[in-house]
Amino acid sequence: MLQKNPVLGTGEVEETRQGEAYLPFANDPNRYSKKFYIESYGCQMNFSDSEIVASILNEEGFGATGNFMDADLVLLNTCSIREKAEQTVRNRLQVFRKIKDNKPGMLVGVLGCMAERLKAKFLEEEKLVDMVVGPDAYRSLPGLIMEAETGQKSVNVLLSRDETYADISPVRLDSNGVSAFVTIMRGCNNMCTFCVVPFTRGRERSRDKDSIIKECTDLFDRGFREVTLLGQNVDSYYFTEDNGENIDFAQLLASVAEISPLLRVRFSTSHPKDITDDVLHTMARYHNICKYIHLPVQSGNTRILNLMNRTYTREWYLNKVKRIREIMPDCGLSTDVISGFCTETEEDHMDTLSVMEQSRFDMAYMFSYSERPGTLAARRYTDDIPEEVKKRRLIEIINLQNSLSRVSYKNDIDKSFEVLIEGNSKKKETDWVGRNSQNKVVVFPKNGLDLKKGDYVQVKITSATSATLLGQIN
């Protein structure tokens, strides 16, 4: 599964393969007569959607497998944000097509954003898949599978105005047993010109508060100690109860935090125009709401922001950052940055660098502009920045963020943080790894203490890289 990866100290943008398939820990292989294999690409929403798909498939007699050679059904949950992700999916489909030639009964399906956008190519031109299923059509999977089993190509990419999958209990896949995603809303109304999401995931609709609280409570009761509330734009969450009461994101956030002081609460992603003082004050009021905000800036130049339809100016964004730090001086801050958007000049690029310097981001997701077919930018503007210029500007953005990250992490030396233990360090089994409230990874020795995953511990930071804090238990 591919996920956009924060670039810290690497000097290059990369996508990191984190595992071939999701494996539900609760799966009893003897319960299921058929096996499915799933890979997910792109954002956290796609990973969360794969957990919904797994739940639907479990009900239909499919159990998960980590080996696609054993699978009766192979699914790729796809992303259309970047061209590289699309090419990766195509390459994987070619692999599965060769296997399918020697295993005729195996079905291959594409889910998610690419499914909606490229259904004709997949089904007709390239003949790579048996079924294509959009992000609002997962309930129809059982019928589509039956249709595909007869040799017919099956497709459902219809978008919905009300589907939230609120009544489906996700199967927690590839989980560490400590942290889980909880989707609170779907779709997006923002219409940023570079983004295909409104066309592939539809308009915003929010889940009812009670179903969200029930899911988070169930996770806590099962031993999970952290939930991340997900949405394309979580701050615009809005739901009207049957009694007429309107619930906004600040109220929902408080309700989740009140499940237990031992349940950490995170959220992603925020749009700068929608994160309100009410949300910030709610974050400050509850110890268990993590002091971390992902606040995409995309560009530091007002003219480019206007072309992107981001609906804020450079000055407005910087004032929002200032307000966050007034209310929560210890708040961690990360961002998204795009280099080389249409008509971007060197002066515009320098504005982006200066916004990064003034905002002092702890980490960032950084990409060069990749025109996506069907977006407003593709219709309105010419992608006129040469690739070598995009790449050079991106390297400058990365180098600056690397230096900002080094300073941010170095400034934490000699501080103590509450860390939620997520598991063993990948490098040394004698070390724990976890994260602090500011979403920074912390590694520290176990020292023979009686601790386990899901425990909270105070750690004093003794050293740091540009992406990891190293410390000792207090």
C-alpha positions in Angstrom: 0.0 0.0 0.0 1.4 3.4 -0.9 0.9 6.5 1.1 2.2 10.0 0.6 5.2 10.2 2.9 6.5 13.2 4.8 9.9 14.1 3.3 12.3 14.8 6.2 16.0 14.7 5.7 15.9 12.6 2.5 16.5 15.3 -0.1 13.9 13.8 -2.4 10.2 13.1 -2.7 9.3 9.4 -2.4 6.4 7.1 -1.9 6.9 4.3 0.6 5.5 0.8 0.2 4.4 -0.1 3.7 3.1 -3.6 3.1 1.4 -5.7 0.4 -2.0 -6.2 2.0 -4.2 -5.5 5.0 -4.6 -8.4 7.3 -7.4 -8.3 9.9 -6.1 -9.7 13.2 -9.5 -11.0 14.0 -9.7 -13.1 10.8 -10.2 -16.8 11.5 -9.1 -18.5 8.1 -11.5 -21.4 8.8 -14.5 -19.1 8.8 -14.2 -18.1 5.2 -14.6 -20.1 2.0 -12.9 -17.6 -0.2 -9.9 -15.2 0.1 -9.4 -11.6 -0.8 -6.3 -9.5 -1.1 -6.3 -5.7 -1.0 -3.7 -3.0 -1.6 -4.4 0.7 -0.8 -2.8 3.7 -2.3 -2.9 7.4 -1.4 -4.5 9.1 1.5 -5.7 7.9 4.9 -9.3 8.0 3.7 -8.4 5.2 1.2 -7.0 3.0 4.0 -10.1 3.7 6.0 -12.3 2.8 3.0 -10.4 -0.5 2.7 -11.5 -1.4 6.2 -15.1 -0.8 5.2 -14.6 -3.0 2.1 -13.1 -5.7 4.3 -16.1 -5.7 6.5 -18.5 -6.0 3.6 -16.4 -8.9 2.1 -16.3 -10.7 5.4 -20.1 -10.8 5.4 -19.9 -12.4 2.0 -17.6 -15.2 3.0 -14.3 -13.6 2.0 -11.3 -13.7 4.4 -8.1 -11.7 4.0 -4.9 -13.1 2.8 -1.4 -11.5 2.6 -0.5 -13.5 -0.5 -2.2 -12.4 -3.7 -1.3 -15.8 -5.3 -3.8 -17.4 -2.8 -6.6 -14.9 -3.5 -9.9 -15.4 -5.3 -10.4 -11.7 -5.4 -7.7 -9.0 -5.8 -8.6 -5.4 -5.2 -6.6 -2.2 -5.6 -7.9 0.8 -3.7 -6.6 3.7 -5.8 -5.7 7.3 -5.7 -5.8 9.9 -8.5 -4.0 12.7 -6.8 -0.6 12.2 -8.5 0.4 10.7 -11.8 3.1 8.5 -10.2 0.4 6.8 -8.0 -1.7 6.1 -11.1 1.3 4.6 -12.9 2.1 2.4 -9.9 -1.4 1.0 -10.0 -1.2 0.3 -13.7 2.0 -1.6 -13.2 0.5 -3.7 -10.4 -2.5 -4.5 -12.6 -0.2 -5.8 -15.3 1.3 -8.1 -12.7 -2.1 -9.4 -11.6 -3.2 -9.8 -15.2 -0.3 -12.2 -15.9 -1.2 -14.2 -12.8 -4.9 -14.2 -13.8 -3.9 -15.8 -17.2 -2.8 -18.9 -15.2 -5.6 -18.6 -12.6 -8.8 -18.0 -14.6 -11.1 -18.0 -11.5 -9.3 -15.1 -9.9 -11.1 -11.7 -10.1 -9.4 -8.4 -10.2 -11.1 -5.1 -9.2 -10.2 -1.5 -8.9 -11.7 0.6 -6.2 -11.6 4.3 -5.3 -10.7 7.5 -7.1 -9.0 6.0 -10.2 -12.0 3.6 -10.6 -14.4 6.5 -11.0 -12.0 8.5 -13.3 -10.7 5.7 -15.6 -13.4 3.1 -15.7 -13.6 3.0 -19.5 -9.9 2.5 -19.9 -9.7 -0.2 -17.3 -12.7 -2.2 -18.6 -12.6 -1.7 -22.3 -9.3 -0.3 -23.6 -6.8 -2.1 -21.4 -8.9 -5.1 -20.2 -7.0 -5.1 -16.9 -9.9 -5.7 -14.5 -13.1 -7.5 -14.0 -14.8 -4.9 -11.9 -14.6 -1.1 -11.2 -16.2 0.2 -8.0 -16.3 3.9 -7.0 -15.9 5.1 -3.4 -19.6 5.5 -2.8 -20.6 2.1 -4.2 -18.9 -0.4 -1.9 -22.3 -1.8 -0.7 -22.8 -3.1 -4.2 -19.7 -5.2 -4.1 -21.5 -8.5 -3.5 -23.7 -8.1 -6.5 -20.8 -6.9 -8.7 -18.7 -9.9 -7.7 -21.5 -12.3 -8.6 -21.8 -10.5 -12.0 -18.1 -10.7 -12.6 -18.1 -14.4 -11.8 -20.3 -15.0 -14.8 -17.7 -13.4 -17.0 -19.4 -10.0 -17.3 -17.5 -6.8 -16.6 -19.1 -5.1 -13.7 -19.1 -1.4 -12.8 -20.6 1.0 -10.3 -19.1 4.4 -9.9 -22.2 6.4 -9.0 -21.6 9.1 -6.5 -23.9 9.6 -3.6 -25.2 12.6 -1.7 -25.8 10.7 1.5 -23.6 7.6 1.7 -21.4 7.6 4.8 -21.2 3.9 5.6 -22.1 4.9 9.2 -23.7 1.5 10.0 -20.8 -0.6 8.8 -18.3 -1.6 11.5 -14.8 -1.5 9.8 -12.5 -4.4 10.0 -9.3 -3.0 11.6 -6.7 -4.0 9.0 -2.9 -4.1 9.5 -3.6 -2.5 12.8 -1.1 -2.0 15.6 -4.0 -2.4 18.1 -3.4 1.0 19.5 -4.4 3.6 16.8 -7.3 3.6 14.4 -8.9 5.8 11.8 -12.6 6.8 12.1 -14.1 8.5 9.1 -16.5 11.3 10.1 -17.4 12.7 6.7 -17.0 12.1 3.0 -16.5 14.2 -0.1 -15.4 17.8 -0.5 -17.0 21.1 -1.5 -13.9 23.2 -1.8 -13.2 22.8 -5.6 -9.4 23.5 -5.4 -8.5 23.8 -9.0 -5.6 21.3 -8.8 -7.6 18.6 -7.1 -9.7 15.8 -8.5 -11.4 14.7 -5.2 -14.7 16.6 -5.6 -15.2 14.8 -8.9 -14.2 11.3 -7.7 -15.6 11.4 -4.1 -18.6 13.8 -4.5 -19.9 16.5 -2.2 -19.5 16.8 1.5 -21.8 14.8 3.8 -21.3 14.1 7.5 -21.9 11.0 9.6 -24.3 11.3 12.5 -22.6 12.0 15.8 -24.0 9.0 17.6 -22.5 6.5 15.2 -19.1 8.2 15.5 -19.2 8.2 19.3 -20.3 4.5 19.2 -17.4 3.5 16.9 -14.8 5.4 19.0 -16.2 4.0 22.3 -16.0 0.5 20.8 -12.4 1.0 19.8 -11.5 2.2 23.3 -13.3 -0.7 24.9 -11.3 -3.1 22.7 -8.0 -1.6 23.8 -7.3 1.1 21.2 -5.9 4.3 22.8 -5.9 6.7 19.8 -8.4 7.6 17.1 -7.8 9.8 14.1 -11.0 11.5 12.9 -10.9 11.6 9.1 -12.4 13.7 6.4 -11.3 15.5 3.3 -12.0 18.7 5.3 -12.9 17.7 8.9 -13.4 21.2 10.1 -16.5 21.6 7.9 -18.2 18.6 9.7 -21.8 19.5 10.4 -24.7 17.3 11.3 -28.3 18.1 12.3 -29.7 15.7 15.0 -33.3 14.5 14.9 -34.1 17.0 17.7 -32.9 19.8 15.5 -29.6 20.3 17.4 -26.7 21.2 15.1 -23.4 19.6 15.8 -20.2 21.2 14.4 -16.7 19.9 14.5 -15.7 21.5 17.8 -18.6 19.9 19.5 -17.9 16.5 18.0 -14.3 16.8 19.0 -15.2 17.5 22.6 -17.6 14.6 22.6 -15.0 12.1 21.4 -12.5 13.4 23.9 -15.0 12.9 26.7 -15.2 9.1 26.0 -12.1 8.7 28.2 -9.1 10.8 29.2 -7.0 7.7 28.1 -8.3 8.0 24.5 -6.1 10.3 22.4 -7.9 12.2 19.6 -6.3 13.4 16.4 -7.9 14.6 13.2 -7.0 15.2 9.5 -7.2 17.1 7.3 -8.0 20.8 8.0 -8.7 23.5 5.5 -7.2 26.8 6.7 -10.5 28.6 6.0 -12.6 26.3 8.2 -10.5 25.7 11.4 -12.2 28.0 13.9 -11.3 29.5 17.2 -13.9 27.1 18.7 -11.9 24.2 17.4 -8.6 25.6 18.7 -10.0 26.4 22.2 -11.5 22.9 22.3 -8.1 21.4 21.5 -6.5 23.5 24.2 -9.1 22.6 26.8 -8.7 18.8 26.5 -5.4 17.2 27.4 -6.2 14.1 25.3 -6.9 16.1 22.1 -3.4 16.0 20.4 -1.8 19.4 19.9 -1.1 18.9 16.2 -2.7 20.3 13.1 -2.1 19.5 9.5 -2.7 22.8 7.7 -2.0 22.6 4.0 -0.7 25.9 2.5 0.0 24.7 -1.0 1.6 28.0 -2.0 2.8 31.1 -0.2 1.8 33.5 -3.0 -1.6 35.1 -3.0 -2.0 35.2 -6.8 -1.2 31.5 -7.1 -3.5 30.7 -4.1 -6.3 32.5 -6.0 -5.6 30.4 -9.2 -5.8 27.3 -6.9 -9.1 28.6 -5.5 -7.8 28.1 -2.0 -10.0 31.1 -0.8 -7.4 32.6 1.5 -4.4 34.9 1.0 -0.8 34.6 2.1 -1.4 37.1 4.9 -4.6 35.3 6.1 -2.8 32.0 6.3 0.1 33.5 8.3 -2.5 35.1 10.7 -4.1 31.7 11.1 -0.8 30.1 12.0 -0.2 33.0 14.5 -3.7 32.4 16.0 -3.0 28.7 16.5 0.2 29.4 18.4 -1.4 32.1 20.5 -4.0 29.6 21.7 -1.7 26.6 21.8 2.0 27.6 21.9 3.1 23.9 21.9 1.0 22.9 18.9 2.8 20.9 16.2 2.2 22.0 12.6 2.6 20.3 9.3 1.6 21.3 5.8 1.3 20.4 2.1 3.3 22.3 -0.5 3.1 22.2 -4.3 5.9 23.5 -6.5 5.5 24.7 -10.0 1.8 25.4 -10.3 0.6 27.0 -13.5 2.3 30.4 -14.2 4.3 30.3 -11.0 7.3 32.8 -11.2 10.5 32.8 -9.2 9.1 35.5 -7.1 6.0 33.4 -6.4 8.3 30.5 -5.4 10.2 32.7 -3.1 6.9 33.7 -1.4 6.3 30.0 -0.7 9.8 29.6 0.9 9.2 32.7 3.1 5.8 31.4 4.3 7.5 28.2 5.2 10.2 30.1 7.2 7.6 32.2 9.0 5.3 29.3 9.8 8.2 27.1 11.0 6.5 23.8 10.0 7.6 20.7 11.9 7.2 18.5 8.8 5.7 18.8 5.3 4.4 16.7 2.3 6.0 18.3 -0.7 5.3 17.6 -4.4 5.8 19.2 -7.8 2.5 20.1 -9.6 1.1 17.2 -11.6 -1.8 18.1 -13.8 -4.7 15.8 -13.3 -7.3 15.3 -16.1 -10.7 16.5 -15.2 -9.6 19.1 -12.7 -10.5 22.8 -13.0 -6.8 23.6 -13.5 -6.6 21.2 -16.4 -9.6 22.9 -18.0 -8.6 26.5 -17.3 -4.8 26.8 -17.2 -1.8 25.7 -19.2 0.7 23.6 -17.3 3.5 25.9 -18.4 6.3 25.4 -15.9 9.1 23.1 -17.3 9.7 19.9 -15.4 13.3 20.8 -14.6 12.1 24.1 -13.0 9.4 22.3 -11.0 12.0 19.8 -9.8 14.6 22.5 -8.9 12.0 24.5 -6.9 10.8 21.3 -5.2 14.4 20.5 -4.1 14.7 24.0 -2.7 11.4 23.5 -0.8 12.6 20.2 0.5 16.0 21.5 1.6 14.3 24.4 3.5 11.9 22.0 5.2 14.7 19.7 6.2 16.5 22.6 7.9 13.2 23.7 9.6 12.6 20.1 10.8 16.1 19.8 12.2 15.6 23.0 14.2 12.1 21.9 15.4 13.3 18.5 16.6 16.5 19.9 18.1 14.5 22.4 20.1 12.8 19.4 21.8 16.0 18.2 23.4 15.8 18.3 27.2 12.0 18.5 27.1 9.7 15.8 28.5 6.7 14.5 26.6 3.9 12.0 27.2 4.3 9.3 24.7 1.8 6.7 23.6 3.7 3.4 23.0 2.8 2.0 19.6 5.1 -1.0 19.5 8.7 -2.1 19.1 11.1 0.0 17.3 11.8 -1.3 13.8 15.6 -1.0 14.3 15.9 -2.5 17.8 13.5 -4.8 19.7 14.9 -3.4 22.9 13.5 0.0 22.1 9.9 1.2 22.1 8.5 3.6 19.5 5.5 5.9 19.9 4.4 9.5 19.3 3.9 12.6 21.4 1.0 14.9 21.2 2.7 16.9 18.5 2.8 13.8 16.2 6.6 13.4 16.5 8.0 9.9 16.5 9.8 9.1 19.8 12.2 6.1 20.3 13.4 5.1 23.7 14.9 2.1 25.4 12.6 -0.3 27.3 15.0 -0.6 30.2 13.3 -3.8 31.4 10.3 -1.9 32.7 6.9 -3.6 32.7 5.3 -1.7 29.8 3.2 -2.6 26.8 1.7 -1.2 23.6 -1.0 1.3 24.5 0.6 2.5 27.7 1.4 6.2 28.2 4.9 7.0 29.5 6.9 10.2 30.2 10.0 10.4 28.0 12.8 13.0 28.3 14.4 13.8 25.0 18.1 13.4 24.9 18.9 13.8 21.1 17.1 14.2 17.8 17.4 13.7 14.1 15.3 15.7 11.6 12.5 13.1 11.8 12.8 11.3 15.2 13.2 12.2 18.9 15.4 9.9 21.0 15.0 9.8 24.7 14.8 8.0 28.1 11.9 7.2 30.3 11.6 9.7 33.1 
